[in-house]
Amino acid sequence: MGEYKPIVNNKQLRPFGLCVREFTVPEDFDDLLPEDIINAFE
């Protein structure tokens, strides 16, 4: 037998910009993947 309980979120929100200057997103991030990589997922 189980029990249903509401999910309690006790975590505080992380501050915005926590990883500023830790990494950069390349300009081509949203470009399509090469055809061979797309085919590997089929």
Sequence and secondary structure as in RCSB ss.txt:
>XXXX:A:sequence
MGEYKPIVNNKQLRPFGLCVREFTVPEDFDDLLPEDIINAFE
>XXXX:A:secstr
               TTTTTTT    TTTTS   HHHHHHT 
